[in-house]
């Protein structure tokens, strides 16, 4: 799916305003599961925003964790690079749990994140 930067921003805005609850949570979850490249773009847009702690926790344990659990091999290099260069994103990784993430991906997540909630 090809989406515009305005659509990415709109999806991010909607998810943040809903604080990760239905239906916008499902919309992002669908992207993460079925169109992970677009899901990753939305995740990056949300991560760039100022998030309240509760919203950041839902974001970490929801879309970010799901992306890594479902498509970790495809995205772990990008996640590591983003975490190295973006303190806010690194902080968000502190709220990610292993879930169904393969052990090798989980070890890399634990190694790169600097804070654990």
Buried (B, 14 or more C-beta within 10 A) or exposed (E): EEBEEEBBBBBBBBBBEBBBEEEBBEBBBEBBBEBBEBBBBBBBBBBEBEBEEEBBBBBBBBBBBBBBBBBBEEBBEEBBEBBEEBEBBBBBBBBBEBEEBBEEBBEBBEEBBEEEB
